[in-house]
Amino acid sequence: MMRGLSLSHLTSLARVQAASARWIAAALLLTSVAWLAALAGLLALAGRVHDDVPALLAVKLPLLRSRPELIFAGESRTVYQVDPNLAAQLIGKPPGSAVNLAYDAGEPLALEAAMHRMPDRFRSAHVVVSVAPFLFNEGVRSAAVYPQDVAARLGVTELMASFLPLRVGTLIRFIREAFNARLVADQHTADLGAQPVAFGLKMIDRSQPDDRWPAEIGSHAHYANWDISGPKARFEIGALCDMVALTRQLTVVIPPWAPRYDRARDSQWRDKDDQYTALVTEAGRRCGFAVLTIQSIAGLEQGHYADEMHVNASGVPIYTRYLVSRLKR
């Protein structure tokens, strides 16, 4: 008798547990569906409010009030290592004749948008824009460097398929930056904002410890899952080509990496770097812009580098002098 009751109790408990598990699974499924629907709605809204001129670029556009004839732009290897005040001196012009519009992870699409918005400020200028592998490599999908204007050109379905579930941070950053860009556009920051100090230059004061330097460049995150045949390359190369008609002269710069790394001993790096350099060079021949590939600079030593990509404050004048000397005027 007692054994029968015990078995009945165990059977009832198992049924309750099974029913509970089904309810939990259903709740999780409904929660996931609701979360995905909300994310899709936010992405669609972000796509509608997105402005191709990001906040980081908009806050530097007031520098164009001086109507510079030499405009440096691009990604972090320009913002931290090109001194526009020194550049103006080197070309024999007063302060403000050269400015630095570069920003972290800066992309050509954003610069092209600024040119369309302020055509009179760019039409008579020599624009010098730096590019990096992550701008063209489809395999790099991290939130910190994924080009926001490229993301804006992808549909909601494509965005979610490309970045979920492991790269949801990239989608969240796109949503956040889209609203930030709309805010500064509505506030007319590009026209009314304060001018950045040092004509847009920022400096890195110290170098990172030796144990934080990558062992090699071939396995660097910028070259991960190498693919330069996707939307990034198509849109960003297209933007570079479109800029030619919007400036007096366009030069695209491929800056160097720290001299501690040897291309001859790192075939993976050399092959990938040659591919992306060829991509940019071929576009330059086809579209009419100059390409300046810099693999090393005499006098720019390991001690002048803050990390594998960026020079520290001591390297800024060396890099700037070399770059200006190579520009065809």
C-alpha positions in Angstrom: 0.0 0.0 0.0 2.7 2.5 1.1 4.8 1.5 -2.0 1.9 2.3 -4.3 1.4 5.7 -2.7 5.1 6.4 -3.1 5.2 5.5 -6.7 2.1 7.6 -7.3 3.8 10.5 -5.6 6.9 10.1 -7.7 4.9 9.9 -10.9 3.0 13.1 -10.0 6.3 14.9 -9.1 7.8 13.9 -12.5 4.8 15.2 -14.3 4.9 18.5 -12.5 8.6 18.8 -13.2 8.1 18.0 -16.9 5.3 20.5 -17.1 7.4 23.1 -15.3 10.3 22.5 -17.7 8.0 23.0 -20.7 6.7 26.3 -19.2 10.2 27.5 -18.5 11.3 26.6 -22.1 8.2 28.3 -23.5 8.9 31.4 -21.4 12.5 31.5 -22.5 11.4 31.1 -26.1 8.8 33.9 -25.8 11.4 36.1 -24.1 13.9 35.5 -26.8 11.4 36.2 -29.5 10.3 39.4 -27.8 14.0 40.5 -27.3 14.8 39.8 -31.0 11.7 41.7 -32.1 12.6 44.7 -29.9 16.2 44.6 -31.2 15.0 44.5 -34.8 12.7 47.5 -34.0 15.6 49.4 -32.5 17.8 48.6 -35.5 15.2 49.7 -37.9 14.7 53.0 -36.0 18.5 53.5 -35.8 18.7 53.0 -39.5 16.1 55.8 -40.0 17.8 58.3 -37.7 21.3 57.5 -38.7 23.5 60.3 -40.1 26.6 59.4 -42.1 28.6 62.1 -40.3 29.3 60.5 -36.8 29.6 62.5 -33.7 33.4 62.0 -33.5 33.8 63.6 -36.9 31.1 66.3 -36.4 32.9 67.8 -33.4 36.0 68.3 -35.5 34.4 69.9 -38.5 34.4 73.4 -36.9 38.1 73.4 -37.8 37.1 73.9 -41.4 36.2 77.5 -40.6 39.8 78.5 -41.3 39.3 77.1 -44.9 42.5 74.9 -44.7 44.2 73.9 -47.9 45.6 70.7 -46.3 43.1 68.4 -44.5 44.3 65.3 -42.8 41.6 62.7 -42.1 41.1 59.0 -41.6 41.5 56.6 -38.7 43.6 56.6 -35.5 47.0 56.6 -37.1 46.3 60.1 -38.3 44.5 61.5 -35.3 47.4 60.6 -32.9 50.4 61.2 -35.2 49.9 64.0 -37.6 50.5 67.5 -36.3 48.6 70.0 -38.5 50.3 73.0 -36.9 53.7 71.6 -37.9 52.4 70.7 -41.3 51.2 74.3 -41.9 54.7 75.5 -41.0 56.3 73.0 -43.3 54.3 74.2 -46.3 55.0 77.9 -45.4 51.4 78.7 -44.4 49.9 80.2 -41.2 48.2 78.2 -38.4 44.9 76.8 -39.5 46.0 76.1 -43.1 46.2 72.5 -42.1 43.8 70.6 -39.8 43.4 67.1 -38.5 39.8 65.7 -38.9 40.7 62.1 -38.1 39.0 60.1 -35.3 39.2 56.6 -33.9 38.1 54.0 -36.5 37.4 56.8 -39.0 36.0 55.6 -42.3 36.0 57.0 -45.8 32.2 56.9 -46.0 31.9 59.4 -43.1 34.4 61.8 -44.7 32.6 61.7 -48.0 29.4 62.6 -46.2 31.1 65.6 -44.6 32.4 66.7 -48.1 28.9 66.6 -49.5 27.6 68.6 -46.5 30.3 71.3 -46.6 31.5 71.2 -50.2 33.0 74.6 -50.2 35.4 73.7 -47.4 36.8 70.7 -49.2 36.7 71.7 -52.9 40.0 73.6 -52.9 41.8 71.5 -50.3 44.3 68.6 -50.6 42.7 65.9 -48.5 45.1 63.2 -47.0 43.2 60.2 -45.6 44.7 57.2 -43.8 43.2 53.7 -44.0 43.7 50.5 -42.0 43.0 46.8 -42.8 39.9 46.6 -40.6 38.1 49.1 -42.8 38.1 46.5 -45.7 38.3 43.1 -43.9 34.9 41.6 -43.6 36.2 39.3 -40.9 36.6 42.1 -38.4 33.2 42.6 -36.7 34.1 43.9 -33.3 32.0 46.8 -31.9 35.0 49.1 -31.5 36.0 49.3 -35.1 33.1 48.1 -37.3 32.4 51.0 -39.8 29.1 52.5 -38.7 28.2 53.8 -42.1 28.6 50.4 -43.6 26.3 49.0 -40.9 23.7 51.6 -41.9 23.7 50.3 -45.5 22.9 46.7 -44.4 19.3 45.7 -43.8 18.0 44.7 -40.4 17.9 41.1 -41.3 21.4 41.1 -42.6 22.7 42.9 -39.5 21.1 40.4 -37.2 22.3 37.4 -39.2 25.8 38.8 -39.3 26.3 39.8 -35.7 24.0 37.6 -33.5 24.6 36.1 -31.1 28.3 36.7 -30.4 28.6 40.2 -31.8 25.5 41.8 -30.3 27.7 44.6 -29.0 28.3 45.8 -32.5 24.6 46.2 -33.0 24.2 48.0 -29.7 27.0 50.4 -30.7 25.4 51.0 -34.1 22.1 51.9 -32.3 23.9 54.2 -29.8 26.1 55.9 -32.4 23.1 56.4 -34.8 21.3 58.5 -32.2 24.5 60.3 -31.2 25.0 61.3 -34.8 21.5 62.5 -35.2 21.8 64.6 -32.0 24.9 66.4 -33.1 23.4 66.9 -36.6 20.2 68.5 -35.1 22.4 70.7 -32.9 24.4 71.8 -35.9 27.6 71.0 -34.1 29.6 70.9 -37.4 28.8 74.6 -37.9 28.3 76.0 -34.5 30.5 73.9 -32.2 33.8 74.9 -30.6 37.0 74.3 -32.4 39.1 71.4 -31.0 42.5 72.3 -29.6 45.8 71.7 -31.4 43.9 71.8 -34.8 42.6 68.3 -34.1 45.8 66.5 -33.0 45.7 64.2 -30.0 48.9 62.6 -28.6 49.7 59.4 -26.8 52.0 60.3 -23.9 53.4 56.8 -23.0 54.2 53.5 -24.6 52.6 50.3 -23.4 54.6 47.7 -21.5 56.6 45.1 -23.5 54.4 42.2 -22.4 51.4 43.8 -24.0 52.9 44.0 -27.5 51.6 41.4 -30.0 54.1 38.7 -30.8 53.4 39.1 -34.5 51.2 41.1 -36.8 50.0 38.3 -39.0 47.6 37.2 -36.2 46.6 40.7 -35.4 42.8 41.3 -34.9 42.8 43.6 -38.0 43.6 40.6 -40.2 41.3 38.0 -38.6 39.1 35.9 -40.8 40.6 37.7 -43.8 38.1 38.7 -46.5 38.3 41.9 -48.5 35.5 41.0 -51.0 32.5 42.0 -49.0 30.4 45.1 -48.3 33.1 46.9 -46.3 35.6 47.0 -49.2 32.8 47.8 -51.7 31.4 50.7 -49.8 34.6 52.2 -48.5 36.5 52.0 -51.8 33.5 53.5 -53.5 33.7 56.4 -51.1 37.3 57.0 -51.8 36.6 57.1 -55.5 33.7 59.5 -55.0 35.9 61.9 -53.0 38.1 62.6 -56.0 35.5 64.9 -57.6 34.9 66.6 -54.3 38.5 67.8 -53.6 41.4 69.6 -55.3 43.5 66.5 -54.6 43.1 63.3 -52.7 45.9 61.2 -51.2 45.2 57.9 -49.5 47.9 56.9 -46.9 48.7 53.4 -45.7 50.8 54.1 -42.6 53.5 51.9 -41.2 53.5 49.5 -38.2 56.1 49.6 -35.5 59.6 48.7 -36.7 60.0 45.8 -34.3 57.9 43.7 -36.7 59.5 42.2 -39.8 57.3 41.7 -42.9 60.0 39.4 -44.4 59.6 36.9 -41.5 55.8 37.1 -41.2 54.4 35.8 -44.5 50.8 35.8 -43.2 51.1 39.6 -42.5 52.9 40.3 -45.7 50.5 38.5 -47.9 47.4 40.0 -46.4 48.9 43.5 -46.2 49.9 43.3 -49.9 46.3 42.3 -50.8 44.7 45.3 -49.1 47.4 47.6 -50.4 46.8 46.3 -53.9 43.0 46.8 -53.4 43.6 50.5 -52.6 46.2 51.0 -55.2 44.1 49.6 -58.0 41.2 51.8 -56.9 43.6 54.8 -57.0 44.6 54.1 -60.6 41.0 53.6 -61.6 39.5 56.6 -59.8 42.4 59.1 -59.9 43.7 59.4 -56.3 47.2 59.0 -55.2 48.2 56.2 -52.8 51.1 56.6 -50.4 52.3 53.3 -48.9 54.7 53.8 -46.0 56.4 50.6 -44.7 59.1 52.4 -42.7 60.5 55.9 -42.0 64.1 56.7 -41.5 64.6 58.0 -37.9 61.2 56.7 -36.7 62.5 54.0 -34.2 60.8 51.5 -31.9 61.1 53.9 -29.0 58.8 56.4 -30.9 55.9 53.9 -30.9 53.2 53.7 -28.2 51.9 50.4 -29.5 52.1 48.3 -32.6 50.2 50.9 -34.7 50.5 54.3 -33.1 53.5 56.6 -32.4 53.8 58.3 -29.1 54.3 62.1 -28.7 58.1 61.8 -29.5 57.3 60.3 -32.9 54.7 62.8 -34.0 57.1 65.4 -35.5 59.1 62.7 -37.3 56.0 61.1 -38.8 54.5 64.5 -39.7 57.7 65.8 -41.4 58.0 62.6 -43.5 54.4 62.6 -44.5 54.3 66.2 -45.6 57.6 65.7 -47.5 56.0 62.9 -49.5 52.8 64.8 -50.5 52.7 65.9 -54.1 51.6 69.6 -54.2 
